Amino acid sequence: MKSPLRPGDPRSLGGYELLARLGEGGMGSVFLGRRADGALVAVKIIKPEYAHEEEFRGRFRSEVKRARQVPPFCTAAVLDADPEHRTPYLVVEYVDGPSLDEVVTGEGPLADSRLHSVAVGVATALTAIHGAGVIHRDLKPRNVLFALGGPKVIDFGIARALEVTSQHTHPDQMVGTVAYMAPERFDGVHRDITPAADVFAWGAVIAYAGTGRTPFRADSPVATAARILTQPPDLTGLTGPLADLVALALAKDPEERPTAHELLNLLLAQNTDPHALSHPPTLDPRLRQAAEAAQLSGRHASGGSRRPGLPVAEVPRRRRRRRTVVAVTAAATVLMAAAGLYSRNTGDVTATDPGVTVARAALPVPGAVRGPWVVDALDRRGQWRATTDAAGGRCSFEDGLVMTTTNFSLICPGTAETFAGDQSISADVTVGSADSCAEVRFRSAGDHAYWLDLCPRTVRIRHQGAVQTVTLGAVESTLFAPGQRRRVVLDVRGEVASVLVDGTAVLDAALTDPSLLAGKVAFGVGPADPAAIDVESRAVVANAEIRPIQDVTPSAAAVLPPFTDVRTGDTTSIVKVRAYHPQSRSVVVEPVLFMTGDEYCAAFRLESSADTPCEQAWLTEDSRMSITLPTSANPKLTSTFDDPERCADDPVAVGTCRIGATEFAERLGNGGLARVTTADGTVTALAEVYTP
């Protein structure tokens, strides 16, 4: 669905005029564009935080090259790309039609020839994609669009550029939508992704198209993954040979699934064999032509989970019974960790010192943020967590993030966000002893990073390379005498890093590594003298804020409504719940604007028409700001329980039925919408928001 460009969106890129927004995904935003000859195209612009990473650019460059070799059989052709642009982009054929998800949601499940056409079209697309040596990795109803002559599959292959980039992929993260993921995607041992995973997704997509529900539907991602791994699919509503094909595609063992080419052969046989059905389904001639071209092209994958170059006779067959328990455990751990639910001992929880004044920027306005914005008091588990390493180093919470270690430097795991371009990192820092240095690692990517060392006698900035570490700037200072709490601001603008302590400029240093334009941020502690033995290092960091440095025009700030500042005062607003930690009495939220279509268009001064958001019931605008908030001892938690008629208020479906803390965390802890109520910055109630 098209919507107008927002404030801050580019108006042109690489010779393409950008006309409207088409959507937004994990890798970037998609725009409707127009070429110089007037033809309409879809332009996907990669998120800035990925654009600064050479590893991502390399993968993106490789995957684009391979995707351009996919023949246009029921796929949206890749037309152009510029991996070297400041913000890499991809240009594909514009398909002016609804997605399968929109059709099923608006009209109900498909049947007969229409369902068969979708099955043939998607199988045709997978045959073409796999034949070019590409794996889709994220096949789902939203990536199947209806066009004249039949469905077209979009977004194939490019997801791999993000999935295999080490800076974005962790043991607890994966690219894809859980309901359409094959069992092997959750296996903590087997990490190879093969064309068989796309075939499984085909089965789940067709089951959804024919029944209106996913075949392993459950109340949470963890439960869905467990059903995918252990339960047979629910295909109630599918009948005939198509139901048999879907069941075969949804086999737990990838070796037991047909290839996309075999699926296509079997589907087309239903139209030519007079004994297959009394009334064989009909196909649009254009769809049949594309399907037969893919069928006869000779370019198709010939194995299920076979690794490239492995002869057929040498392919080992996996025994799924032996691995089921291990796989279920791995899947639950992966998904719960990704949702922030994996519980660890967080130590003592105490309130932040009320006498401390936290210097922070105002909340952003829509269109002003080009990267993540992280706020965490660090007085409890939130976006950081308590840990103990093998050498006895410890990260715990007590009036801040307390970091202690002996002999070696310690880094405390925290936000996994990547910060690109100009950024500001601020925190309250206390050095614990004359032998300790508090450390801030920034623009960290792989084995390269910059370090800010805050020591009792020195403040310095270092560059860590693959071979050596070089001091870029240093100044003698006694600001960080043991026990002195200081407000530190590290501003990174272009190639210069500036350090301010309690508002006074202390140090500037030129940044020398042209490859480090973006990276992660972490806090740590280490010895003032690296050669010291058996000396404990200790430091405390509190009230951290990491944000992009961007100028907002006065006109934009005046016109656009701000997000609700949930950090202070008594508020009620709508947020995305990033994670909920009941034992630590904390919740990580992202403020959003939640408006009716009319309110949205009034706020953004958009004229109403059939193609604008004014016609939509509800819309959200994200702040990209994740905030860790304390909760009361027993906050009121309510949900809709998938039954808005019984458990929701009108006119907005806000949950009214009580729900337990663990269930709430599983249900909403990975981006679910909730109405949050705060009293003096403490969360007292969370209610699920249902948006049909």
Protein Blocks (a to p, Z undefined) as FASTA:
>chain_A
ZZdddehiafbeehiacfbdfbdcfkbccdddddfkopacddddddfklmmpmklmmmmm
mmmmmmmmpccehiacdfbdcfkbmbacddddddddddfklmmmmnopaehjllmmmmmm
mmmmmmmmmmnopafklacfklpccdehiacdehihjlmmmmmmmklgcfkbceddfklc
cfklmpmkbmcdcfklmmmmmmmmmmmmmnopafkbcfbfklmmmmmmmpccdfehiacj
klmmmmmmmpfblklpccfklmmmmmmmmmmmmklpmbdcdddfklmmmmmmmmmnopac
fbfklcehiafklmccddfklmmmmmmmmmmmmmmmmnopaccdebjaddddfkbccddd
ddddehkagbdcdddehlacckbccdddfkopacddehiacdddehiacdddddfbdceh
jdddddddddfbfkbccdddehiehjbccdddddfkbccdddddfkbccdfbdcddfklg
ghiacddddddehjaccddeehiafbdcddfbfklmbccdddddddfblkbghiacdddd
ehiaddddddddfklmmmpccdddfkgcjdddddddfbdcfknopadddddddddfklmm
mmnopacdfkbmklpmbdcddehiacdddddfbdcdddeklpaklmcccfbdcdfbdcdf
klmmmmmmnopacddddeehiafbdcddddZZ
